[in-house]
Amino acid sequence: MDFNHQVFGEDKDIVEEQYPEDLPIALQDEVHIAGDKSSLAYRKGLAALHLGRSFTA
């Protein structure tokens, strides 16, 4: 648990400066690894809701 808190603490500032609408929704545009599972699920959810740059532009 301490390790997780350390990693999350290191990433906090970067993550809070990101905007979901800037994520590429077309998953084939990137190479993915097993560690990307939660990000992929999130972006698939955004796509299912028709959210993304076109939604906010």
mmJSON file of the N, C-alpha and C atoms, coordinates in Angstrom:
{"data_MODEL":{"atom_site":{
"group_PDB":["ATOM","ATOM","ATOM","ATOM","ATOM","ATOM","ATOM","ATOM","ATOM","ATOM","ATOM","ATOM","ATOM","ATOM","ATOM","ATOM","ATOM","ATOM","ATOM","ATOM","ATOM","ATOM","ATOM","ATOM","ATOM","ATOM","ATOM","ATOM","ATOM","ATOM","ATOM","ATOM","ATOM","ATOM","ATOM","ATOM","ATOM","ATOM","ATOM","ATOM","ATOM","ATOM","ATOM","ATOM","ATOM","ATOM","ATOM","ATOM","ATOM","ATOM","ATOM","ATOM","ATOM","ATOM","ATOM","ATOM","ATOM","ATOM","ATOM","ATOM","ATOM","ATOM","ATOM","ATOM","ATOM","ATOM","ATOM","ATOM","ATOM","ATOM","ATOM","ATOM","ATOM","ATOM","ATOM","ATOM","ATOM","ATOM","ATOM","ATOM","ATOM","ATOM","ATOM","ATOM","ATOM","ATOM","ATOM","ATOM","ATOM","ATOM","ATOM","ATOM","ATOM","ATOM","ATOM","ATOM","ATOM","ATOM","ATOM","ATOM","ATOM","ATOM","ATOM","ATOM","ATOM","ATOM","ATOM","ATOM","ATOM","ATOM","ATOM","ATOM","ATOM","ATOM","ATOM","ATOM","ATOM","ATOM","ATOM","ATOM","ATOM","ATOM","ATOM","ATOM","ATOM","ATOM","ATOM","ATOM","ATOM","ATOM","ATOM","ATOM","ATOM","ATOM","ATOM","ATOM","ATOM","ATOM","ATOM","ATOM","ATOM","ATOM","ATOM","ATOM","ATOM","ATOM","ATOM","ATOM","ATOM","ATOM","ATOM","ATOM","ATOM","ATOM","ATOM","ATOM","ATOM","ATOM","ATOM","ATOM","ATOM","ATOM","ATOM","ATOM","ATOM","ATOM","ATOM","ATOM","ATOM","ATOM","ATOM"],
"id":[1,2,3,4,5,6,7,8,9,10,11,12,13,14,15,16,17,18,19,20,21,22,23,24,25,26,27,28,29,30,31,32,33,34,35,36,37,38,39,40,41,42,43,44,45,46,47,48,49,50,51,52,53,54,55,56,57,58,59,60,61,62,63,64,65,66,67,68,69,70,71,72,73,74,75,76,77,78,79,80,81,82,83,84,85,86,87,88,89,90,91,92,93,94,95,96,97,98,99,100,101,102,103,104,105,106,107,108,109,110,111,112,113,114,115,116,117,118,119,120,121,122,123,124,125,126,127,128,129,130,131,132,133,134,135,136,137,138,139,140,141,142,143,144,145,146,147,148,149,150,151,152,153,154,155,156,157,158,159,160,161,162,163,164,165,166,167,168,169,170,171],
"type_symbol":["N","C","C","N","C","C","N","C","C","N","C","C","N","C","C","N","C","C","N","C","C","N","C","C","N","C","C","N","C","C","N","C","C","N","C","C","N","C","C","N","C","C","N","C","C","N","C","C","N","C","C","N","C","C","N","C","C","N","C","C","N","C","C","N","C","C","N","C","C","N","C","C","N","C","C","N","C","C","N","C","C","N","C","C","N","C","C","N","C","C","N","C","C","N","C","C","N","C","C","N","C","C","N","C","C","N","C","C","N","C","C","N","C","C","N","C","C","N","C","C","N","C","C","N","C","C","N","C","C","N","C","C","N","C","C","N","C","C","N","C","C","N","C","C","N","C","C","N","C","C","N","C","C","N","C","C","N","C","C","N","C","C","N","C","C","N","C","C","N","C","C"],
"label_atom_id":["N","CA","C","N","CA","C","N","CA","C","N","CA","C","N","CA","C","N","CA","C","N","CA","C","N","CA","C","N","CA","C","N","CA","C","N","CA","C","N","CA","C","N","CA","C","N","CA","C","N","CA","C","N","CA","C","N","CA","C","N","CA","C","N","CA","C","N","CA","C","N","CA","C","N","CA","C","N","CA","C","N","CA","C","N","CA","C","N","CA","C","N","CA","C","N","CA","C","N","CA","C","N","CA","C","N","CA","C","N","CA","C","N","CA","C","N","CA","C","N","CA","C","N","CA","C","N","CA","C","N","CA","C","N","CA","C","N","CA","C","N","CA","C","N","CA","C","N","CA","C","N","CA","C","N","CA","C","N","CA","C","N","CA","C","N","CA","C","N","CA","C","N","CA","C","N","CA","C","N","CA","C","N","CA","C","N","CA","C","N","CA","C","N","CA","C","N","CA","C"],
"label_alt_id":[null,null,null,null,null,null,null,null,null,null,null,null,null,null,null,null,null,null,null,null,null,null,null,null,null,null,null,null,null,null,null,null,null,null,null,null,null,null,null,null,null,null,null,null,null,null,null,null,null,null,null,null,null,null,null,null,null,null,null,null,null,null,null,null,null,null,null,null,null,null,null,null,null,null,null,null,null,null,null,null,null,null,null,null,null,null,null,null,null,null,null,null,null,null,null,null,null,null,null,null,null,null,null,null,null,null,null,null,null,null,null,null,null,null,null,null,null,null,null,null,null,null,null,null,null,null,null,null,null,null,null,null,null,null,null,null,null,null,null,null,null,null,null,null,null,null,null,null,null,null,null,null,null,null,null,null,null,null,null,null,null,null,null,null,null,null,null,null,null,null,null],
"label_comp_id":["MET","MET","MET","ASP","ASP","ASP","PHE","PHE","PHE","ASN","ASN","ASN","HIS","HIS","HIS","GLN","GLN","GLN","VAL","VAL","VAL","PHE","PHE","PHE","GLY","GLY","GLY","GLU","GLU","GLU","ASP","ASP","ASP","LYS","LYS","LYS","ASP","ASP","ASP","ILE","ILE","ILE","VAL","VAL","VAL","GLU","GLU","GLU","GLU","GLU","GLU","GLN","GLN","GLN","TYR","TYR","TYR","PRO","PRO","PRO","GLU","GLU","GLU","ASP","ASP","ASP","LEU","LEU","LEU","PRO","PRO","PRO","ILE","ILE","ILE","ALA","ALA","ALA","LEU","LEU","LEU","GLN","GLN","GLN","ASP","ASP","ASP","GLU","GLU","GLU","VAL","VAL","VAL","HIS","HIS","HIS","ILE","ILE","ILE","ALA","ALA","ALA","GLY","GLY","GLY","ASP","ASP","ASP","LYS","LYS","LYS","SER","SER","SER","SER","SER","SER","LEU","LEU","LEU","ALA","ALA","ALA","TYR","TYR","TYR","ARG","ARG","ARG","LYS","LYS","LYS","GLY","GLY","GLY","LEU","LEU","LEU","ALA","ALA","ALA","ALA","ALA","ALA","LEU","LEU","LEU","HIS","HIS","HIS","LEU","LEU","LEU","GLY","GLY","GLY","ARG","ARG","ARG","SER","SER","SER","PHE","PHE","PHE","THR","THR","THR","ALA","ALA","ALA"],
"label_asym_id":["A","A","A","A","A","A","A","A","A","A","A","A","A","A","A","A","A","A","A","A","A","A","A","A","A","A","A","A","A","A","A","A","A","A","A","A","A","A","A","A","A","A","A","A","A","A","A","A","A","A","A","A","A","A","A","A","A","A","A","A","A","A","A","A","A","A","A","A","A","A","A","A","A","A","A","A","A","A","A","A","A","A","A","A","A","A","A","A","A","A","A","A","A","A","A","A","A","A","A","A","A","A","A","A","A","A","A","A","A","A","A","A","A","A","A","A","A","A","A","A","A","A","A","A","A","A","A","A","A","A","A","A","A","A","A","A","A","A","A","A","A","A","A","A","A","A","A","A","A","A","A","A","A","A","A","A","A","A","A","A","A","A","A","A","A","A","A","A","A","A","A"],
"label_entity_id":["1","1","1","1","1","1","1","1","1","1","1","1","1","1","1","1","1","1","1","1","1","1","1","1","1","1","1","1","1","1","1","1","1","1","1","1","1","1","1","1","1","1","1","1","1","1","1","1","1","1","1","1","1","1","1","1","1","1","1","1","1","1","1","1","1","1","1","1","1","1","1","1","1","1","1","1","1","1","1","1","1","1","1","1","1","1","1","1","1","1","1","1","1","1","1","1","1","1","1","1","1","1","1","1","1","1","1","1","1","1","1","1","1","1","1","1","1","1","1","1","1","1","1","1","1","1","1","1","1","1","1","1","1","1","1","1","1","1","1","1","1","1","1","1","1","1","1","1","1","1","1","1","1","1","1","1","1","1","1","1","1","1","1","1","1","1","1","1","1","1","1"],
"label_seq_id":[1,1,1,2,2,2,3,3,3,4,4,4,5,5,5,6,6,6,7,7,7,8,8,8,9,9,9,10,10,10,11,11,11,12,12,12,13,13,13,14,14,14,15,15,15,16,16,16,17,17,17,18,18,18,19,19,19,20,20,20,21,21,21,22,22,22,23,23,23,24,24,24,25,25,25,26,26,26,27,27,27,28,28,28,29,29,29,30,30,30,31,31,31,32,32,32,33,33,33,34,34,34,35,35,35,36,36,36,37,37,37,38,38,38,39,39,39,40,40,40,41,41,41,42,42,42,43,43,43,44,44,44,45,45,45,46,46,46,47,47,47,48,48,48,49,49,49,50,50,50,51,51,51,52,52,52,53,53,53,54,54,54,55,55,55,56,56,56,57,57,57],
"pdbx_PDB_ins_code":[null,null,null,null,null,null,null,null,null,null,null,null,null,null,null,null,null,null,null,null,null,null,null,null,null,null,null,null,null,null,null,null,null,null,null,null,null,null,null,null,null,null,null,null,null,null,null,null,null,null,null,null,null,null,null,null,null,null,null,null,null,null,null,null,null,null,null,null,null,null,null,null,null,null,null,null,null,null,null,null,null,null,null,null,null,null,null,null,null,null,null,null,null,null,null,null,null,null,null,null,null,null,null,null,null,null,null,null,null,null,null,null,null,null,null,null,null,null,null,null,null,null,null,null,null,null,null,null,null,null,null,null,null,null,null,null,null,null,null,null,null,null,null,null,null,null,null,null,null,null,null,null,null,null,null,null,null,null,null,null,null,null,null,null,null,null,null,null,null,null,null],
"Cartn_x":[0.821,0.0,0.876,1.957,2.865,3.422,3.756,4.287,3.246,2.0,0.934,0.775,0.783,0.663,1.835,3.013,4.184,4.023,3.646,3.477,2.37,1.231,0.123,0.513,1.264,1.726,2.639,3.498,4.407,3.655,2.557,1.792,0.718,0.383,-0.77,-0.747,0.342,0.391,0.197,0.8,0.675,-0.75,-1.329,-2.681,-3.704,-3.538,-4.502,-4.436,-3.383,-3.256,-3.76,-4.249,-4.724,-6.223,-6.657,-8.07,-8.522,-9.577,-10.023,-10.311,-10.796,-11.135,-9.906,-8.718,-7.493,-6.949,-7.535,-7.07,-7.453,-6.549,-6.94,-7.976,-9.103,-10.181,-9.944,-9.324,-9.032,-7.881,-8.212,-7.218,-6.162,-6.473,-5.504,-4.384,-4.505,-3.467,-2.267,-2.359,-1.291,-0.976,0.165,0.551,0.223,-0.388,-0.824,-0.133,0.029,0.583,-0.456,-0.203,-1.164,-1.499,-0.539,-0.769,-1.732,-2.12,-3.029,-4.503,-4.804,-6.19,-7.185,-6.881,-7.854,-8.004,-6.9,-6.973,-7.8,-7.599,-8.362,-9.85,-10.19,-11.602,-12.21,-11.46,-11.936,-12.183,-11.23,-11.366,-12.453,-12.646,-13.768,-15.09,-15.138,-16.34,-16.589,-15.518,-15.658,-16.186,-15.636,-16.071,-17.536,-17.937,-19.329,-20.293,-19.822,-20.637,-20.481,-19.674,-19.397,-18.715,-17.83,-17.061,-15.645,-15.014,-13.67,-13.484,-12.425,-12.138,-13.297,-13.953,-15.073,-16.228,-16.343,-17.411,-17.146,-15.881,-15.548,-15.094,-14.841,-14.33,-15.439],
"Cartn_y":[-1.184,0.0,1.263,1.226,2.373,2.659,1.581,1.744,2.409,1.956,2.553,4.034,4.385,5.796,6.611,6.027,6.725,6.982,5.947,6.088,7.084,6.957,7.876,9.303,9.482,10.814,11.425,10.595,11.071,11.477,10.821,11.08,12.148,12.505,13.358,14.667,15.414,16.709,16.566,15.542,15.329,14.946,14.036,13.555,14.678,15.519,16.592,17.683,17.702,18.681,18.144,16.918,16.32,16.527,16.508,16.647,15.431,14.747,13.532,13.756,14.93,15.178,15.229,15.327,15.319,13.924,12.918,11.546,11.087,10.381,9.827,8.728,8.861,7.884,6.68,6.91,5.815,4.979,3.881,3.083,2.484,2.309,1.738,2.722,3.967,4.97,4.814,3.917,3.745,2.269,2.02,0.668,0.543,-0.565,-0.734,-1.93,-1.831,-2.926,-3.328,-4.427,-4.929,-3.883,-3.041,-2.016,-0.924,-0.908,0.112,-0.271,-1.389,-1.883,-0.851,-0.196,0.756,1.97,2.425,3.552,3.183,1.98,1.536,1.472,0.932,0.837,2.231,3.163,4.535,5.178,5.016,5.635,4.964,3.675,3.022,3.586,3.852,4.463,5.854,6.651,7.983,7.874,6.927,6.749,6.322,5.445,4.982,6.129,7.108,8.283,9.38,9.085,10.044,11.3,11.097,12.211,12.162,13.276,13.388,14.799,15.017,16.381,16.947,16.131,16.653,17.117,16.546,16.94,18.319,18.619,19.872,20.972,20.633,21.64,22.55],
"Cartn_z":[0.0,0.0,0.0,0.754,0.771,-0.622,-1.343,-2.7,-3.6,-3.518,-4.329,-4.016,-2.733,-2.357,-2.901,-2.891,-3.42,-4.914,-5.652,-7.109,-7.421,-6.755,-7.017,-6.668,-5.588,-5.207,-6.252,-6.845,-7.889,-9.146,-9.435,-10.656,-10.492,-9.267,-8.983,-9.77,-9.722,-10.413,-11.915,-12.493,-13.941,-14.306,-13.56,-13.858,-13.719,-12.719,-12.509,-13.579,-14.371,-15.448,-16.789,-16.809,-18.055,-18.202,-19.43,-19.733,-20.529,-20.079,-20.774,-22.247,-22.593,-24.0,-24.897,-24.31,-25.1,-25.36,-24.721,-24.939,-26.334,-27.024,-28.321,-28.115,-28.742,-28.594,-29.509,-30.663,-31.603,-31.03,-30.389,-29.673,-30.597,-31.866,-32.795,-33.118,-32.672,-32.927,-32.0,-31.029,-30.042,-29.837,-29.247,-28.841,-27.362,-26.976,-25.59,-24.94,-23.618,-22.83,-21.792,-21.1,-20.111,-19.048,-18.696,-17.687,-18.113,-19.377,-19.9,-19.768,-19.134,-19.106,-18.595,-17.498,-16.945,-17.859,-18.448,-19.379,-20.612,-21.109,-22.28,-21.963,-20.799,-20.411,-20.292,-19.72,-19.56,-20.922,-21.827,-23.144,-23.972,-23.802,-24.481,-23.963,-22.652,-22.075,-22.623,-22.753,-23.35,-24.779,-25.528,-26.919,-26.978,-26.061,-26.041,-25.746,-24.985,-24.679,-25.73,-26.76,-27.838,-27.303,-26.308,-25.756,-26.312,-26.365,-26.902,-27.417,-28.149,-28.641,-29.446,-30.251,-31.06,-30.188,-28.992,-28.069,-27.467,-27.202,-26.511,-27.454,-28.725,-29.681,-30.147],
"occupancy":[1.0,1.0,1.0,1.0,1.0,1.0,1.0,1.0,1.0,1.0,1.0,1.0,1.0,1.0,1.0,1.0,1.0,1.0,1.0,1.0,1.0,1.0,1.0,1.0,1.0,1.0,1.0,1.0,1.0,1.0,1.0,1.0,1.0,1.0,1.0,1.0,1.0,1.0,1.0,1.0,1.0,1.0,1.0,1.0,1.0,1.0,1.0,1.0,1.0,1.0,1.0,1.0,1.0,1.0,1.0,1.0,1.0,1.0,1.0,1.0,1.0,1.0,1.0,1.0,1.0,1.0,1.0,1.0,1.0,1.0,1.0,1.0,1.0,1.0,1.0,1.0,1.0,1.0,1.0,1.0,1.0,1.0,1.0,1.0,1.0,1.0,1.0,1.0,1.0,1.0,1.0,1.0,1.0,1.0,1.0,1.0,1.0,1.0,1.0,1.0,1.0,1.0,1.0,1.0,1.0,1.0,1.0,1.0,1.0,1.0,1.0,1.0,1.0,1.0,1.0,1.0,1.0,1.0,1.0,1.0,1.0,1.0,1.0,1.0,1.0,1.0,1.0,1.0,1.0,1.0,1.0,1.0,1.0,1.0,1.0,1.0,1.0,1.0,1.0,1.0,1.0,1.0,1.0,1.0,1.0,1.0,1.0,1.0,1.0,1.0,1.0,1.0,1.0,1.0,1.0,1.0,1.0,1.0,1.0,1.0,1.0,1.0,1.0,1.0,1.0,1.0,1.0,1.0,1.0,1.0,1.0],
"B_iso_or_equiv":[0.0,0.0,0.0,0.0,0.0,0.0,0.0,0.0,0.0,0.0,0.0,0.0,0.0,0.0,0.0,0.0,0.0,0.0,0.0,0.0,0.0,0.0,0.0,0.0,0.0,0.0,0.0,0.0,0.0,0.0,0.0,0.0,0.0,0.0,0.0,0.0,0.0,0.0,0.0,0.0,0.0,0.0,0.0,0.0,0.0,0.0,0.0,0.0,0.0,0.0,0.0,0.0,0.0,0.0,0.0,0.0,0.0,0.0,0.0,0.0,0.0,0.0,0.0,0.0,0.0,0.0,0.0,0.0,0.0,0.0,0.0,0.0,0.0,0.0,0.0,0.0,0.0,0.0,0.0,0.0,0.0,0.0,0.0,0.0,0.0,0.0,0.0,0.0,0.0,0.0,0.0,0.0,0.0,0.0,0.0,0.0,0.0,0.0,0.0,0.0,0.0,0.0,0.0,0.0,0.0,0.0,0.0,0.0,0.0,0.0,0.0,0.0,0.0,0.0,0.0,0.0,0.0,0.0,0.0,0.0,0.0,0.0,0.0,0.0,0.0,0.0,0.0,0.0,0.0,0.0,0.0,0.0,0.0,0.0,0.0,0.0,0.0,0.0,0.0,0.0,0.0,0.0,0.0,0.0,0.0,0.0,0.0,0.0,0.0,0.0,0.0,0.0,0.0,0.0,0.0,0.0,0.0,0.0,0.0,0.0,0.0,0.0,0.0,0.0,0.0,0.0,0.0,0.0,0.0,0.0,0.0],
"pdbx_formal_charge":[null,null,null,null,null,null,null,null,null,null,null,null,null,null,null,null,null,null,null,null,null,null,null,null,null,null,null,null,null,null,null,null,null,null,null,null,null,null,null,null,null,null,null,null,null,null,null,null,null,null,null,null,null,null,null,null,null,null,null,null,null,null,null,null,null,null,null,null,null,null,null,null,null,null,null,null,null,null,null,null,null,null,null,null,null,null,null,null,null,null,null,null,null,null,null,null,null,null,null,null,null,null,null,null,null,null,null,null,null,null,null,null,null,null,null,null,null,null,null,null,null,null,null,null,null,null,null,null,null,null,null,null,null,null,null,null,null,null,null,null,null,null,null,null,null,null,null,null,null,null,null,null,null,null,null,null,null,null,null,null,null,null,null,null,null,null,null,null,null,null,null],
"auth_seq_id":[1,1,1,2,2,2,3,3,3,4,4,4,5,5,5,6,6,6,7,7,7,8,8,8,9,9,9,10,10,10,11,11,11,12,12,12,13,13,13,14,14,14,15,15,15,16,16,16,17,17,17,18,18,18,19,19,19,20,20,20,21,21,21,22,22,22,23,23,23,24,24,24,25,25,25,26,26,26,27,27,27,28,28,28,29,29,29,30,30,30,31,31,31,32,32,32,33,33,33,34,34,34,35,35,35,36,36,36,37,37,37,38,38,38,39,39,39,40,40,40,41,41,41,42,42,42,43,43,43,44,44,44,45,45,45,46,46,46,47,47,47,48,48,48,49,49,49,50,50,50,51,51,51,52,52,52,53,53,53,54,54,54,55,55,55,56,56,56,57,57,57],
"auth_comp_id":["MET","MET","MET","ASP","ASP","ASP","PHE","PHE","PHE","ASN","ASN","ASN","HIS","HIS","HIS","GLN","GLN","GLN","VAL","VAL","VAL","PHE","PHE","PHE","GLY","GLY","GLY","GLU","GLU","GLU","ASP","ASP","ASP","LYS","LYS","LYS","ASP","ASP","ASP","ILE","ILE","ILE","VAL","VAL","VAL","GLU","GLU","GLU","GLU","GLU","GLU","GLN","GLN","GLN","TYR","TYR","TYR","PRO","PRO","PRO","GLU","GLU","GLU","ASP","ASP","ASP","LEU","LEU","LEU","PRO","PRO","PRO","ILE","ILE","ILE","ALA","ALA","ALA","LEU","LEU","LEU","GLN","GLN","GLN","ASP","ASP","ASP","GLU","GLU","GLU","VAL","VAL","VAL","HIS","HIS","HIS","ILE","ILE","ILE","ALA","ALA","ALA","GLY","GLY","GLY","ASP","ASP","ASP","LYS","LYS","LYS","SER","SER","SER","SER","SER","SER","LEU","LEU","LEU","ALA","ALA","ALA","TYR","TYR","TYR","ARG","ARG","ARG","LYS","LYS","LYS","GLY","GLY","GLY","LEU","LEU","LEU","ALA","ALA","ALA","ALA","ALA","ALA","LEU","LEU","LEU","HIS","HIS","HIS","LEU","LEU","LEU","GLY","GLY","GLY","ARG","ARG","ARG","SER","SER","SER","PHE","PHE","PHE","THR","THR","THR","ALA","ALA","ALA"],
"auth_asym_id":["A","A","A","A","A","A","A","A","A","A","A","A","A","A","A","A","A","A","A","A","A","A","A","A","A","A","A","A","A","A","A","A","A","A","A","A","A","A","A","A","A","A","A","A","A","A","A","A","A","A","A","A","A","A","A","A","A","A","A","A","A","A","A","A","A","A","A","A","A","A","A","A","A","A","A","A","A","A","A","A","A","A","A","A","A","A","A","A","A","A","A","A","A","A","A","A","A","A","A","A","A","A","A","A","A","A","A","A","A","A","A","A","A","A","A","A","A","A","A","A","A","A","A","A","A","A","A","A","A","A","A","A","A","A","A","A","A","A","A","A","A","A","A","A","A","A","A","A","A","A","A","A","A","A","A","A","A","A","A","A","A","A","A","A","A","A","A","A","A","A","A"],
"auth_atom_id":["N","CA","C","N","CA","C","N","CA","C","N","CA","C","N","CA","C","N","CA","C","N","CA","C","N","CA","C","N","CA","C","N","CA","C","N","CA","C","N","CA","C","N","CA","C","N","CA","C","N","CA","C","N","CA","C","N","CA","C","N","CA","C","N","CA","C","N","CA","C","N","CA","C","N","CA","C","N","CA","C","N","CA","C","N","CA","C","N","CA","C","N","CA","C","N","CA","C","N","CA","C","N","CA","C","N","CA","C","N","CA","C","N","CA","C","N","CA","C","N","CA","C","N","CA","C","N","CA","C","N","CA","C","N","CA","C","N","CA","C","N","CA","C","N","CA","C","N","CA","C","N","CA","C","N","CA","C","N","CA","C","N","CA","C","N","CA","C","N","CA","C","N","CA","C","N","CA","C","N","CA","C","N","CA","C","N","CA","C","N","CA","C","N","CA","C","N","CA","C"],
"pdbx_PDB_model_num":[1,1,1,1,1,1,1,1,1,1,1,1,1,1,1,1,1,1,1,1,1,1,1,1,1,1,1,1,1,1,1,1,1,1,1,1,1,1,1,1,1,1,1,1,1,1,1,1,1,1,1,1,1,1,1,1,1,1,1,1,1,1,1,1,1,1,1,1,1,1,1,1,1,1,1,1,1,1,1,1,1,1,1,1,1,1,1,1,1,1,1,1,1,1,1,1,1,1,1,1,1,1,1,1,1,1,1,1,1,1,1,1,1,1,1,1,1,1,1,1,1,1,1,1,1,1,1,1,1,1,1,1,1,1,1,1,1,1,1,1,1,1,1,1,1,1,1,1,1,1,1,1,1,1,1,1,1,1,1,1,1,1,1,1,1,1,1,1,1,1,1]
}}}
